[in-house]
Structure formats: C-alpha cells, structure tokens
Amino acid sequence: MTQATQAGARPNVRVVLFGLMIAMMLAMLDNMIVSTALPRIVGEFGGLDHFTWVVTAYVLGTTVSTPIWGKLGDLYGRKSVFLTSVIIFLIGSALCGMAGSGMFGGPQDGMVQLIGFRAVQGLGAGGLMVGVMAIIGDLVPPRERGRYQGMIAGIMAIAMVAGPLVGGFITDHLSWRWAFYVNLPLGGVALLVLITTMHLPKYRTEHRIDWLGAGLLSVGITAIVLITTWGGSQYAWASAQILGLAVLAVLALVAFGLVERRVPEPILPLGLFANRNFALISVIGFLLGFAMFGAMNFLPLYQQTVQGASATNSGLLLLPLMFGMLVVSLVIGRAITKNGKYRAYPIIGGVVMTAGMVLLTLLDTGTSKVESSLYMVVLGVGMGFLMQTSMLIAQNSVEQKDLGAASGAATFFRSIGGSFGISLFGAIFANRLADSAAGDAFGGKAGAEMDLEMLKQLPAQARELVLGGLADAISHVFLWAVLFTIVIPVLAWFIKEIPLRTANEAPAQATPEEEAEIALGKAPVA
C-alpha cells in the first residue's frame, strides 16, 4: 500500500494557498482573456467558422490530460508534477502569442498554428486545475475543505471578472498576442511562490504509468469531439468520415475499459464508479461543463455584435455573472465548513442554473443590457452552488490514496463536458446562423465568411438582418443548454448525505443499514 511520510511540521496552509491561488488565477485569467479577445483573433485569421476551434483545442488538451496529471501526482508527488504543468502552460502561452507571426510560417497558417499551440497550452492547464484541488485535498481534511475551496472559487470568479477586462483592454489598445504573453510574468511569480513555499508530504510508491490507457482515452475522446464538431457542418452525419470516427471512438473506449481493468495503476480507476456519490457527481460535472462552458462562450459574441459593446465593455458586462458566482461560492464554502451539510446545494444550483439558461433564451436584438445582466446574475448564482460542491463530494467519496485520481476524474468529466458542449453548440450556432436571414445576407455563408469588421460595412437593413440572425442563433444555443442543466437537480436528488471526514483518512465503514443496501445493489460504500 502507498505510504506517506511528512518531513517537518505541517506546512502553513495559508501560505501554500496563496501560491495555489496565483496558479488558479493563471489558468482562469487566460481562459477569460482569450474568450473576450477571440472575436478579434478569428476576424484576423479567418471567420466565424473558426470561432469554436480555438477554444475546443484548449479544452480538448485540458480534458485528455487531467486524468494523467492526477495519477502522476498520486505516483510521483504533487509538487514536481504541478510545477511541470505550470511550465508547459507557459510554453504553450508563448507559442500562442507567436502564431502567424512568421516564426513558424506565414499569416495564412496562423489559425492552424494557434489551434495547435492552444492544445499545448491546454495540456498544461489540465495539470493546473487538477493539481490545485488535489493539493488542497492533501493539506486539508474534507470537513474544512469547503472554506478553502470556496476561497479558490472566489479567486476563479475574480479571475473571470478581471480576465474579460484585461482581455478587452488588450483587444482595444494592444495586439491580441498580449492575451497570451500576459501569462508569462504572472506564471513566473506563481513558479517562484510555489517553489519556495509549497512543502508537501513525501510519497513512496511503485511507479507504473498506464500509458496505453492514457493513449486509448485520448484517441476516444478526440474522436468524439471531432464528431460533435464536424457532424452536420463539415461532413454529413452519415458520411464515411463521421461514421469512421464513431467506430474509432467506440473501439478506443472499449479497449480503454478493458485495459483499465487489468493494469495495476489505471489512469482512471473504474472502481471509483462503484461509489454512487462519485458516479452521480461525475455525471453532474459532465452536464455542468457541457452547459456552462459550451454556452458561456457565446455571451461575449452577443455583447460585441448584437449589443455593440467594445471588447473592454463586454468584459464589464460579464460582471453580474461573476458577482453572483463569487458571493454564493464564498457563502456556501463557509456554510459547509460550519455544519458539514452539502446535499441540498447541487440540487438548488441545478434549479437556479436552469432558470438562468431559460432567461438567456430570451436574448434578442431588443434586449437591454440591464435585462441581460439580470439573466447572468441568475446563471452565476446557480454556478456558485455547483462549482466547488461537486469537487468536494467527489473527494469525500474516495480514500486518500486515490485523491489525485478522483480529483482528476472530476475535473476530466467537467472538461469533457465542456469539450462536447463547445463543439456541439458551435455546430448548432453555425447551422442556425447559416439558415437564417444572416445567412441569406451573405449568400448562405454567414458562418464561414462573416467577421465583425464586415458588419460595419453592411447597409443598415442588411446589418439588422445579420444581427437578428446572430441573436436568434445565440439564444438557440442557450435553449439547447437548458436540456442539459435540467437533468442536474434530478441527479443531485439521489446523492447521499455522507458525513465529511475531519481528517485525511479512509472513509468510515458503512452502517449496517448501508451494508444491507449494498448487498441488494441499491447503494455502494461511501
């Protein structure tokens, strides 16, 4: 069995937390800065058909790497693995800033380069996200984790506020390349703080990495994301390309399942899913990522096109969403630490988030900024109930030795949901836009050839048609998101209220009543 020995006194959690908050700020700032600057970037390199791919590449890199980072942390110790992920993230950021500059090819290749470099950046970001949560899990017992994870959620919300503002300023006053270069000084500070302050327990274990499982999982997930991205747009659903990808995805994932059952150190231990709470929260995380990341990417586009906001102002217009998420995350984190109760929060969060998505389906060319801000507050409140509670439940469902794998799995399902959501909603948006009056205004090629600069050159009547088509396509995306968020409170209802552990040790044995349920196949051990 894996053993841990700690050299020296227990580390100062607050000092380490400061370093972790900088690292989380790094990942979250990048996501939001690029999201705000994205309309300008794709306008320079191509058109709206590239809008989702720049995001998809990043999220895909994050998705396929999170289980690997989590398992590497379990095997080799979290500090060195975490610092490696920071360095990879910074290298990817520098490469993204150089895309299309002539360093690796001409401007005509800029979009292909940017997509590839965003995937590299995403590989590092996967380690940042899972590493922060796993390290907190190493240092703080579950009963106290709500408070600290609430603080991390607060930092995430602050980054979501600062990111669009910084991204808007960069887009309006500097080259979009600084949306990536800005990560370098911040990342340097994060590395310095973490190297000097983070002293974690030392682990002794036999190192056997499941590279075959990691490769099969990556192939399967990539194939599925390509299906949702290309299906119905680049290729017909019944085309040889889509059907071939479907066969590849099925074969890769089936082989992955077989490999994971046989290897001694699986990347994604399938036994974790025998726990009902962990299985439920994994599906909830998938749906949360699907709806949240998939739909939220279209808010800056709506603000900058339909509402006519500048890139900077579109960042300001996201403040209500972030404020709702920040306040609720902090309050819920303290409440969980105080009373140890958590079951009600994902239920409430799912209901409120669904209400926010329903309100966002009302967006059109006549929606005022005050109305859209109120809609976003509701969505942010729902996200605040869900974001950190889902990770806390996942970590409390497993033994300490599987903490990294559980944290990686929870982050993985949220990320893969985001990958699918971005791809699917991007296809829905492009198809709806091409079939609208906006598509007619551009000869049926709105999604492929239109960019923001072209809108300014259109006659007033044609511009109104295009804006109406954009608003309709974006509201249609939120309508589809409702179909996924409405399932969250239903699943959350079946989560069991298992007491949060007050020390980092294996979960307590089930009660006789729970053991009887387990024997009947109704409930697994917590």
N, C-alpha and C positions, 0 to 999 in steps of 0.2 A: 504494500500500500504506500502511496505517496506520503512522505513525511515533510513537515515544515519546521524549520528551526529559525528562530529570530535572534539576530545578533544585536545586543544592546537593548536599550529601552524602547518602549513603544514610540513610534515616530509621532511628531507633532502633526496631528491630522489637519489642523487649520493651515499650517504652512504648506503641506503637500497639496491640500485642496486648492490653494492659491495657484500653484503650478498647473494643476489639472484644469482649473477654470480658464487659464490662459490657453491651454491646448484646445479645450472645447470651443472657446471663443474663436480660435484659429479656423476650425472646421466650419463652424456655423457662419462666421463672417463671410468666408469665401462663397458659400452657397448663396447667401442673400445678395452679396455684391454682384456676383455673376448674373443672378436672376434679374436684377434691375438693369444691368448693362447689356443683357442678352439681345434685346431688340436692335440695339446699335451694332452689335457684333455681327449678327446674322444679316443685317442690312448691308454691311460692308462686304461680307464674303459670299452672299448668295441671296436667299429669300426666306420666306416663312416656312418652306418645306424643311429647312434645317433647324427650325426653332427647337424642336424637342430632342434632336440627336446630341446636341452639345450637353444637355442635361442627362440624357439617357446614358451616354458613355460614362459620365461621372458616377451616376447611381449604380450602373452595372458593375463598375470596378469596385465600388464600395460593397455591393451585395455579395459578389463571389468571394471577396477577401475576408469578410467579417468572421465566418466560422474558422478560417485558417488562423487569423490573428488571435482569436480567443483560445484555440487549442495550443498554439505556440506559447502563449502566456502561461498556460497551465503547465507546460513541459519545461520551458527554459527560464521562467521567471518573468514577471510583467515589466520590470523596468527597462531592460535592454530591448525587449520586443517592442515596447511602447515608443521608446526613443527612435528605434529604426523606422517605425511608421511615420513619425514626425519628419524625419529626414527625407523619406520617399515622397511625402506630401509636398515638401518644399521644392524638391527637384521637379516634380510634376508642375508646380506653380510657375517655376522659372521657364520651363519648356512651353507652357501655355502662353505665357507672355511673349515668347519669341515666334509663335506660329504665324506663318505667312509673311515673315519679315525678310526673307531671303536667306536666313541662316540654314534652313533645311529645304528650301525650294521657293519658288515664286509665289506671289499672292494668289495665283489661281489654285494653288494647292493648300491655301490657308485653312479652309474648312476641314479638309481631311486631316491635316496636321493637328488642328485644335481638338477635334474629336478624339484622336489617338492620345494626345497628351492629357486630355481630361480623364481618360481611362486610367492613365498612370497616377494622376492626382487622386482619383477615386480609390485606387488600391491603398494609398497611404491613409486616406480619410477613414477607410474601414477600420484600420488599427486605432486611430484616434478615438472613434466613437465607442468601440467595444472596450478599449483599454481604460478609458476614464471610468466607466461603470464597473468594470472588473476590479480595478484598483481600489475604488471606494468599497467594494464588497470585501476585499482583503482586509481593509483597515477598520471597517465599521460594522457591527452586528446589525441584522435586519431591522430590529426594533428602532434603532437610531438612524437607519439609512434614509428614512423618509425626509428628515430635516436636511441632510446633506444633498440628497438627490433633488430636493426642492430648490436648494441653492443653485445646483447645476442647471436645473430647468430655468431658474431665473436668469442665469448667465446666457442660456440659449435664447431666451426671449429678448434680453438686452442686445445680443448679437443680431437678432432678427430685426431689431429697431435700428441699430447702428449700421448694419450691413446695407440696407437699401439707401440710407442717407449717404454713406461713403460711396456706394456704387453710383448713386445719382450724381454726386459731385464729380466723381471721376469721369462719368459719361458726358456730363455737360461741359466740363472745363479741362479735362486731360484726355490722353489717349486711353481707349478701353483696355490697353495692355496693362495699365496700372491696377486694374481689377484683380490681376494675378500677382504682379510684383509687390503689391502691398502686403502679401503674406510673408515675404522674406524677413523683414525686420521683426515683425510680430513673432514669427516662428523662431528667430534667433533668441529672442527674450524667453520664449517658452522652453527652449532647449537648455538655456543657462539655468533657469529656475529649477527645472526638473532634475538636472544632473546634480545640482548642489543640495537640493532639499529632499528628494524622494528616496527614502531608505525603506525598502520593503522586506518582508520575511524571505529567507532563502529556502528554495525548494530542492529536494533531492528526488529524482525520478528517472526511470529509464526512458530515453528519448527515442521514440519511434513515430515518425511523422507519416500520416496516411496520405501520401502524395497522390496515389491512384484515386482515392476517394475525392480528394480536392479537385483533381483534373476532371473527373466524371461529373461532379457537381457543377463546375464552371461551364462545361460544354452543354449540359442540360439546361441550365438557367439562361445561358446566352442564346441558345436556340429558341427558347420560349419567348424571350424578349424580342428577338428578331421577328418571330411570328406575329406578335402583337403590334410591332412597328410597321412591318411591310404588308401584313394581311389586309386586303381590301383597298390598298392605296398603291404601293409599288407593284404588287402582284395580286392576282385574283386568289380568293381563299382556296379554290380548288386547283390552283396551279401546281406544277411539279415542284417549284421552289418551296412553297408553303407546306405542301404535303411531305416533302423531303425533310424539312426542318422539324415537322411534327414527329416523324419517325425517329429522327436523330434524338430529339428531346426525350421521347419515351424510352428508347434503348439506353441512353446515358443515365437517366434517373433510375431505371430498374436495375442497371448494373451497379449504380451507386448504392442502392439499398442492399444489394447482395454483398458488396464489399464491406459496407459498414457493419454488417452482422458478423463478419469473420475477422477483421483486423483487431489487434489488441488495443490500439489507441485511435478510435474513429474520430474523424474531424467533427462529425455531428452525431453524437451517441443517440441511437434510436430509442434506447431505453428511457431517455428523458421523457418521451411522449407517452409512456405508460402512466405518468402522473397527470391526472385530469386537469388540475390548475395550469400546469405548464402547457399542455396541449391547447387548452382554451385560450390562454393568453397569447400563444403563438399565432393562432388564427386571428385573434383580435388585433395583434400587432400588424399582421399582413393587411387586414382591412383598413386599419388606421393609416398605414403608409400608402396604400392604394389611393384612398380618397384624399388624404391631406397633401402628399407630395404631387400627386397627379393633377389635382385641381388648382392648388395654390400657385402653380407656375403660370397660370393664365391671368391672375389678378394684375400684375404689373403691365401685361399686354393690354388688358382692358383699360387701365388707367391712362396709359400713354397714348392709346389710339382713340378709343371712344370718348373718354373724358378729357382728352387733350392735355394731360399733365406732362410736365417735363420729367426726365428721369429722376431728378432730385425730389420733385414734389410727389412722384409716385411712391418713393420711399417713405415720405411723410404720411401719405395716405394709408400705409400699412400699419401705422402706429396703433390704431384701435385694436387690431387683431393681436398684436404683440402684447399690448397692455392687458387685455383680457387673459391671455395665457400666463403672463408673468404673475399677476396678482393671485390667480387661482392656484398656480403651481406652488407658490410660497405658502399659502394658507393651508393647502392640502398636505404638504410635506410636514408642517408643524403639527397638524391635527393627527396624522398617522403616528408620529413620534410620541404624542401625548397619550393617545388612547389605544393604539395598536390595531385599530379597525381600518379596513380598506375596501371591503367587498362592494359597498354602495357606490364608490367613486367611479369605477369604469361604467357602471350602469347609467349613472347620471351623465357622465361625459358623453356616452354614446347617444343619448337622447338629445342633449344640447347641441352636439356637433351635427347631428342630422337636421335639427332645426336651422342651424346656421347655413348648411348647404341648401336647404329648401329656400331660405330667404335669398341666397345668391342666385337662384334660378330666375329671380325677378329682375336681374340686371338688364337694362336696355339703354338705348341712346338718351332716354329722358330721365334716367336715374340720377339723382343729385349725389354729390359727394357726402353729404350728411347721411343720406339713406344707406349708401354703400358702406359707410363707416359703421353704422349701427349693425348691419348684417355681419360685418367682420368681427365686431366685439363678441357676438353670439358664438361664432365659429371659434374664436380664440379661447373663450371660456370652456367650451367643450374639449378642446385640445389640452387645456391646463389640467382637467380632471384625468386625462388618459395618459399623457406622455410618460411621466415618471412612475405612476402607479403600475403600469404594465411591466416595467423593468423590475420593480420591487417584488411583484408577485412571482415573476419568473425566477429571480434569485432565491427567494424564500422557499421555492419548491424543490431545490436540489441540495445535495451535500456540498460542503466547502470545496472538496477536490474537483467538483465539476462546475465550479463557479464561472470559470472562463468560458467553458463550452456553452453553459446556459446563457451567459451574457452575450456571447457571440451569436447563438441561435436566435435570441430575442431581437437583437439588432439586425440579424440576417433577414428575418421574416418581415420586419418593418421596411427594410431596404428593398427586398424583393417585391414587396407590395408597391413601393414607390416606383421601382423599375417598370413593373407591369402597368401601373396607373399612368405614368408619364407616356409610355408607348401607346397604350390603348386610347387614352384621352387625346393624345396628339393626333392619332388616326381619325378619331371621331370629329375633332375640331377641323382637320383639313378636309374631310369629306363633306361635312356640313357647310363649310365655307365655300367649297367649290360648287356645291349645288344651289347656293344662294344667289341673290341679286348681285352680291360682291363678285361671285364667280362670273356672272354674265358681263359685268363691267370690264373684266379682264379676259374676256373670251374663254371663260371656263377654266382659267389657270390662276385663280386667286391664290391658292396655296403655294404654287410653285414659283410665281414670278413677282408677286407683290411684296414690297417692303415699305417701311414707314415713310421714306422720302417720297415715294411715288404718290402717296395720299395727298401730299401738299400740292402736287401738280395737277390734280384732277379738277374738273369743273365742279361747282358746288353740288349740283344734282347727283353726279356720279359719286362724289365723295360721301354724300348722305347714304346712298345705296350701299357703298362699301362698309361704312361704319355700322349701318343696320345689320349687314351680314356678319360682321365681326361680333357684334353684341349678341346676336342670335346664336352663333356658333359657340361662344364662350358660355352663355347661360345653359346651352345644351350639355356642355361638359359637366357643369355642376348638377344638372338633372341626373346624369348617369352616376355621379358620385353619391347621390342620395341612396341609390340601390345598394351600395356597399356599406355606408355608415349605418343604415337602419338595422343591419344584422348585428352590429356591435353590442347594443344593450341586451339583445336576445341571448347572445352567447355569454355575456358577462353575468347574467342572472344565475347561471349554473356554476359559477365559481364558488368554492367552499371557503369560508372564513377560517383559515388555519392560523393559529397564533403566530405572530412574528417572533423569531428567536432573539434572545437577548445576548447571545454570544455566538461567535463564529464556530459552530459545531454542526454535526449531522442533525437533520430534523428529528424531532421526537418520534417515537414509535406511535403507530395508530392506536386509537382506543379500541376496546373490544367491539363496539358498535361499528366502527370504521372497518375493522378487520372482517366483520361479517359481510359488510357491503362489498369489500374487495373480493371475498370468496365468491360472491354472486355476480362479480363483474360489473358492479354498479359504481364503484369508486376506488381509485388507487391510493396507495400510501402517499402522504404529503411529502 
